[in-house]
Amino acid sequence: MSARLVKDGVYSVGCVDWNARNFHGSTYVTARGVTYNSYLIKDEKITLIDTVHKNFAKEFIENIKEIVDPSKIDVIIINHIEPDHSGAFPEILKLCPNAKIYGTEKAKQGLLKYYGSAGNFIPVKTGQNLNIGKRSLDFIDTAMIHWPDSMFTYSAFDKILFSNDGFGQHYAAAKIFDDEVDFCILMDEAKIYYANILWPFGQIITAKLAAIQKMNLDIELIAPSHGLIWRKHIPEILEKYAYWAANSTQNKAAVIYETMWHSTEAMAKKIVEGIASQGIEAVLFDVTKNARSDIASYILDAKGLVFGSSTHDNYMLPVIDGFLHFFKGLKPKNRKAFAFGSYGWSGESVGNIEEVIASAGIEKTTDGIKVLYAPSKEELDKCFEAGRAFALTIKKE
């Protein structure tokens, strides 16, 4: 995409990867592609905020050239050094070697480690600002949203908060503003993004949102480094972030499982039926057939979680094992759970899952259900009853 006007004197010069289907390795499926947003401000000092993935460096530089000669860039602000944001930094620096680089001290360390140079780097902290002409840019340290180096940059003149990974979505589009695309799709992608990128940092996000509110910033646009710029739906996304960061939940449940010879799958289906019989929304996820990122998005606000696995070599199956490791790292709170599974020899999988439930701080509502070989009708009825009883524990609160 070419450079596009965000506001008078402010341009989006980033790049769109329409075909990206994975992010962070294979852990995050990006069904709607990815954008790498960067912003150029034309003022007395030409200022570039963030760069893009290195694979798009050439296109990125061409976008900048539509607005200014890259050699004229005076300031580069590094809100975050993860390579999807800083990958083109070395190529840009070659074109404007005298530019001053601003970011946190951690950002400087990261640039040196990744690229061997941080240029003419000036570390900044919350409360510091930079005058670039008509504009004064304020820096806000947002460490661990979601890396130690992260920060936001605010332009009071433009009333824009450049939020890097905050409020992002993986959503490739020909448009750049939130009110130019389908709102339901946008919020769905924002939820997937939060669940997979920011969920573990809820307490930090809650504190930072409160701190930013106290700053009384006049914000007309929130410009993240992935996805669409927020201008119409700022209240909605702020409300959702506060809700998600508080680990708030709804009366719904997910049954997440891996099966070998379909016995565990048969149990899972009956558990879902039992939950649904009490009017509680329930969704079934086979971890070998559903993207981890999509499951995370659903369970972000699900109160009930049921995990199942067949036993193989005295342990749970490997894909559900990987998912539960991922799940524990999300640091979920305010949930209820139980485990189930089938086995042929010894049946350790249920105990394995219960160990994860306990270590994640999740309330176990009942002892796990084990079935030898294939479940009988009586055992399937027991699974249905377990689901029904689980739904009632969800409804109590």
JOSUL-V574309 format. One line per field, one symbol per residue. burial: # if it has 24 or more other ideal C-beta (glycine too) atoms within 12 Angstrom, else .. A space follows every 10 residues. Layout:
burial: ???
This chain:
burial: #.##.##.## #######..# ..##..#### ########## ###.###### ####.##.## #.##..##.# ..######## ########## ###.##..## ########.# #..##..##. #..#.....# .#..#.#### #######.## #####.##.# ########## ###..###.. #....##### ########## ##.###.##. .#....#.#. ########## #.##..##.# #.###.#.## ########## ..######## ######.#.# ########.# ########## ########## ##..###.## #.##.###.# ########## ###...#### ####.##..# .#####.### #...#...## .######### ####...
